[in-house]
Amino acid sequence: MKVKEIRLGNFVLYLFVWNVVLAVDAGLSFENHGMVLSQYAKERPRQFLRKLDQADVSQEEEEEYIYDTDPGDTDDELIVRQKETKSTTSTVSAPSVVTSLKPNVAEKTNVNPEEKQGVDGSKKKREKMKAVINKIVAFAPEANVTSGDDLDPDGACEKEITKICDDVDQGEGRLADCLSDAVSESEDSNDDDAPEISDVCREEVFQFKISRNSNINHNIPLAKACKVDAEKYCNVTWFFGYKQGQVISCLKDVKAQVTKPCKQQLFKIMMDAAVDFRSDPMLYEACKGDANSLCKDTKNGGGRIQACLRDQRMQLTWACEEQLFKQEMENADDVRLSVRLFSKCMPDKRKFCKEVEPGNARSKECLEEHREDLSSTCKEEIDAMIERRVRDFRLDSKLRQSCENEIFNMCAYFGDLDDIDTYDSSVINCLQDYASEIKSEHCKNQVKKYVTLASQDIRFDVPLAEACFEDRQKLCASVAPGSARVIRCLTNQRSSLSPICRATLFDEEVRFSENIDFQYPMKEACSEEISKFCKDIPRGNGRVIRCLQDMKNEKGFGKTCQQEVASYESEINKDYRLNYRLRTACQKDIQDLCPTVCQQNDGQVCGGKVLRCLSDKIDDVKAEACIKEVNYFEKMEVSNFKNDIILAEACRQDVDKFCATVEPGEGRVHKCLRDHRKELTEACRKEELLLEEKEANSIELNVGLMKSCKSERQIFCKEVQAGQARVFRCLAENMNDADFGNNCKYQIIYKLQRRQANWKLDPPLRKACRADVNNLCIAEDSKDSEEGLVYKCMISKVADLTSGCQKELGRAVHMAFYVWQPGAILTKECDDDINRLCLSKRPNMAQRPGAIGSCLASILEKQDSYGNLRLLAATEDATREEAEDVPIAGKLSNQCFVLADIAEPPNMKQAFESSLSIASLASQLASIEGTTGLPLTVRDKRGSLKGLSLTGWVAMLGMAALVVLCIYGIYMLFKRLRGGLNGAGYTVVVKAQPK
């Protein structure tokens, strides 16, 4: 087959077209196998190179495609790309290369196909190439190159060369590369078409590579491509002396700075060493003893020896571990250099990462992203790779590059990136701790990737894996790693963990609380819900998690996701620090209001104590964001009893006894417990009462009321802000409207009647009377009674209450009459009066809210008729008995009179206050009458005041005029003392006596 070489400097450009490649008989049939050419080039670069090397191409075909290796950006990758311009494919004669050859090294020769194959079709023997001495790189030892720098075609591989590589020209390692590819293919046990390679031939290929890579002058293509770079970067033998493999090792160290042709040849060297550790002289010298003792039964090739050594890293000598680490770090960029991983993950790569170009760790990242979907053999290799990376950040080239400043400045890493002596497993953990302070987006993304991995698998969380090693063996030995299973197992047995494991686990849980991506079970269970309900919500700061919480009761929200969200809420309510949004919003208020509530040590959870403290002191919380988060927590409490850790513990037995069949959520268990209120244990009863106090503050905390009054709130109280029972009061005031629904009305009436049990269930009253209760009724309040003891105490001492408390108490009693029912706690003293004076005439009156209260108010008004007879009688020194003897039809009993008097509605109060003013004026007029003897008032036969006489009116006007005159006189006196009557100042004029 005619071969055409095009030289551009030392970089070989191979040109091809589709019809030539289709003619090659290496199984590259696009029509039959549907393989894309570029994909074939990525996955089998050496075979592809060899096919193109043998292609017969024309000038026109040169302009179609170009084969190139492009590791320029540390990619070390092979790609096939279309030429952008014709000018880049021009044939250029190669410049002369300085060599010392005795005789000249064998150049590649054009061989006529007829010379290879006889007339009868039999294979013809290859010509023997003469040995030459090569010293292209002057400071490296000269090399005796045989067979044109290739395998001997008549050697141990004669059969394989004839069968597999007969169309490959000898020279510059082409036959060796051909068989090396065949050896790699033969490693695939799942490939029925894999070539058969004898062990003798396999070893001959390996030995050729070993010999070739021991001295740069043994490898003619490498020596040509890297001559200038070697002189520039690696000419140190004059001082240190020469050591086998030293120049090649140096070139790999400065790979990022060398020319592209040199990079291409170095990549081949690295591939050889990745397959057989003996091809790397430095690695072989350091590890041959360990390999003989630890891996003596392991077959050479396929990267097996290196894998065996890594599996027994703790038993390696220091020199071997260092060289092994160095090779692993050099090979980290390209999946093809991880031979075992590449071979085991090739099917998965084709399935999930078909379009991903090799190099720069792109293929590895793609496989990492599909970890849960990979085949078991590939996943095992990927997990092992990640586990090594998390223990030494230097094995991740992207992290090293993206976070270089943060590693050295933020984490104070002073080691050498290439020296195993400076190993530091804490760097990745440090970057995670300070993730919020990292400015570089590229670095942030890399750090986030590691937090995500740590949240999925305990093996990828070094601090947790080390702290909980024994606990894991003891408590979770049967739990397979991955999918956060081990972490969840440890979490569920938190109380049984050792202190160091419990503390480390808690710290990691706090870290994982920030992002849905770190909540692996919930993220997997809710993938559809996230796409449906939260697709526009950015990740981070707990935003997507909060979105799922908000939407969990929406139609179309999956049951599995609901369960995961409920489990998450139950977990975060065990300790405020597990609630990212509340922790960050309330940090300052917690320090100010609840500093000693929970001792934060040994990973012990606070058990809801801090959350309870914030809830109790909500009026003192300063940060608006914190108030919102506390309110949100309270919503979770009233919705699901499990979210209130203290209540759940107190009511565990009661729930099992009375509500075992009730599904948690939407306040159902709370309702069940309250239906059995009188049968609850004392601890559970008090916790439910405390929760009712919180519910009373805002309608949004009352699940049943919110549900029943949704439309009424929109119609009557749309502009009323929630909090301090404002919405509830608005609904109660509009309860008798014709458009008010019966379900909502029932809920309002029930809540108003329930308020009578304990004064704390009435927020305005609680706020206005807190000080009075502490001073006057502290004993009754300490009992947490539900029999209205504090109400009764305040009623009995109403005269001693502050005006604000009196007003709120009157409103509370008024509302109790508004929804009167027989036997109600506050109003039962009036039951007989109501039956006698109100219901006897109108039996249906009680069915209408407010009717009973109006009836009592009317009776009270009649009882206090004639301008408040009792006060006037007292003014005229009449006895109380005389006042009570006034004939009034249907008088209230003394106890009911007190309640009705306290509960007078606002209009009655205004009238009452007006009557007090009139009574005071009448008292003054009576005093003047007694002194002057003038008749100022008009009275009836009983002596009651009816009005003023003419004299009285004149006296009133006179007094008013006197008051006005006094005020005017005071004003004029003030003006005179200020220096002027007309409001203008005055000027002093001084006249001089003329001389």
Stockholm file with secondary structure:
# STOCKHOLM 1.0

chainA/1-995         MKVKEIRLGNFVLYLFVWNVVLAVDAGLSFENHGMVLSQYAKERPRQFLRKLDQADVSQEEEEEYIYDTDPGDTDDELIVRQKETKSTTSTVSAPSVVTSLKPNVAEKTNVNPEEKQGVDGSKKKREKMKAVINKIVAFAPEANVTSGDDLDPDGACEKEITKICDDVDQGEGRLADCLSDAVSESEDSNDDDAPEISDVCREEVFQFKISRNSNINHNIPLAKACKVDAEKYCNVTWFFGYKQGQVISCLKDVKAQVTKPCKQQLFKIMMDAAVDFRSDPMLYEACKGDANSLCKDTKNGGGRIQACLRDQRMQLTWACEEQLFKQEMENADDVRLSVRLFSKCMPDKRKFCKEVEPGNARSKECLEEHREDLSSTCKEEIDAMIERRVRDFRLDSKLRQSCENEIFNMCAYFGDLDDIDTYDSSVINCLQDYASEIKSEHCKNQVKKYVTLASQDIRFDVPLAEACFEDRQKLCASVAPGSARVIRCLTNQRSSLSPICRATLFDEEVRFSENIDFQYPMKEACSEEISKFCKDIPRGNGRVIRCLQDMKNEKGFGKTCQQEVASYESEINKDYRLNYRLRTACQKDIQDLCPTVCQQNDGQVCGGKVLRCLSDKIDDVKAEACIKEVNYFEKMEVSNFKNDIILAEACRQDVDKFCATVEPGEGRVHKCLRDHRKELTEACRKEELLLEEKEANSIELNVGLMKSCKSERQIFCKEVQAGQARVFRCLAENMNDADFGNNCKYQIIYKLQRRQANWKLDPPLRKACRADVNNLCIAEDSKDSEEGLVYKCMISKVADLTSGCQKELGRAVHMAFYVWQPGAILTKECDDDINRLCLSKRPNMAQRPGAIGSCLASILEKQDSYGNLRLLAATEDATREEAEDVPIAGKLSNQCFVLADIAEPPNMKQAFESSLSIASLASQLASIEGTTGLPLTVRDKRGSLKGLSLTGWVAMLGMAALVVLCIYGIYMLFKRLRGGLNGAGYTVVVKAQPK
#=GR chainA/1-995 SS CCCCCCEETTEECBCCCHHHHHHCSSSCCHHHHCCCHHHHHHHSHHHHHHHHHTCCCCHHHHTTEEEEEECTTSCCEEEEEECSCGGGGCCBCCCCCCCCCBSCCCCCCCCCHHHHBCTTSCBCCCCCCCCEEECSSTTSCCEEECTTTSCCTTSTTHHHHHHHSTTSCCSTTHHHHHHHHHHHHHTCTTCTTCCCCCHHHHHHHHHHHHHHTTSGGGCHHHHHHHHHHHHHHCCCHHHHCCCTTHHHHHHHHTGGGSCHHHHHHHHHHHHHHHHCGGGSHHHHHHHHHHHHHHSTTSCSSTTHHHHHHHHTGGGSCHHHHHHHHHHHHHTTTCGGGSHHHHHHHHHHHHHHCTTCCSSTTHHHHHHHHTGGGSCHHHHHHHHHHHHHHHHCGGGCHHHHHHTHHIIIIISCCCSCTTCGGGCCTTHHHHHHHTGGGCCCHHHHHHHHHHHHHHHHCGGGCHHHHHHTHHHHHHHSTTSCSSTTHHHHHHHHTGGGSCHHHHHHHHHHHHHHTTCGGGCHHHHHHTHHHHHHHSTTSCSSTTHHHHHHHHHTTSTTCCHHHHHHHHHHHHHHTTCGGGCHHHHHHSHHHHHHHCTTSSCCCTTCCCTTHHHHHHHHTGGGCCCHHHHHHHHHHHHHHHHCGGGSHHHHHHTHHHHHHHCTTSCCSTTHHHHHHHHTGGGSCHHHHHHHHHHHHHHHHCGGGCHHHHHHTHHHHHHHCTTCCSSTTHHHHHHHHTTTSTTCCHHHHHHHHHHHHHHTTCGGGSHHHHHHHHHHHHHHCHHHHHTTCSSCHHHHHHHHTGGGSCHHHHHHHHHHHHHHHHTCCTTCTTTGGGHHHHIIIIITTCGGGGGSTTHHHHHHHHHHHHHTHHHHHHHHHHHTTCCHHHHHTSCCSSCCCHHHHHHHHHTCCHHHHHHHHHHHHHHHHHHHHHHHHHHHCCCCEEECTTCCEEEECHHHHHHHHHHHHHHHHHHHHHHHHHHHHHTCSSSCCCCCCCCCCCC
#=GC SS_cons         CCCCCCEETTEECBCCCHHHHHHCSSSCCHHHHCCCHHHHHHHSHHHHHHHHHTCCCCHHHHTTEEEEEECTTSCCEEEEEECSCGGGGCCBCCCCCCCCCBSCCCCCCCCCHHHHBCTTSCBCCCCCCCCEEECSSTTSCCEEECTTTSCCTTSTTHHHHHHHSTTSCCSTTHHHHHHHHHHHHHTCTTCTTCCCCCHHHHHHHHHHHHHHTTSGGGCHHHHHHHHHHHHHHCCCHHHHCCCTTHHHHHHHHTGGGSCHHHHHHHHHHHHHHHHCGGGSHHHHHHHHHHHHHHSTTSCSSTTHHHHHHHHTGGGSCHHHHHHHHHHHHHTTTCGGGSHHHHHHHHHHHHHHCTTCCSSTTHHHHHHHHTGGGSCHHHHHHHHHHHHHHHHCGGGCHHHHHHTHHIIIIISCCCSCTTCGGGCCTTHHHHHHHTGGGCCCHHHHHHHHHHHHHHHHCGGGCHHHHHHTHHHHHHHSTTSCSSTTHHHHHHHHTGGGSCHHHHHHHHHHHHHHTTCGGGCHHHHHHTHHHHHHHSTTSCSSTTHHHHHHHHHTTSTTCCHHHHHHHHHHHHHHTTCGGGCHHHHHHSHHHHHHHCTTSSCCCTTCCCTTHHHHHHHHTGGGCCCHHHHHHHHHHHHHHHHCGGGSHHHHHHTHHHHHHHCTTSCCSTTHHHHHHHHTGGGSCHHHHHHHHHHHHHHHHCGGGCHHHHHHTHHHHHHHCTTCCSSTTHHHHHHHHTTTSTTCCHHHHHHHHHHHHHHTTCGGGSHHHHHHHHHHHHHHCHHHHHTTCSSCHHHHHHHHTGGGSCHHHHHHHHHHHHHHHHTCCTTCTTTGGGHHHHIIIIITTCGGGGGSTTHHHHHHHHHHHHHTHHHHHHHHHHHTTCCHHHHHTSCCSSCCCHHHHHHHHHTCCHHHHHHHHHHHHHHHHHHHHHHHHHHHCCCCEEECTTCCEEEECHHHHHHHHHHHHHHHHHHHHHHHHHHHHHTCSSSCCCCCCCCCCCC
//
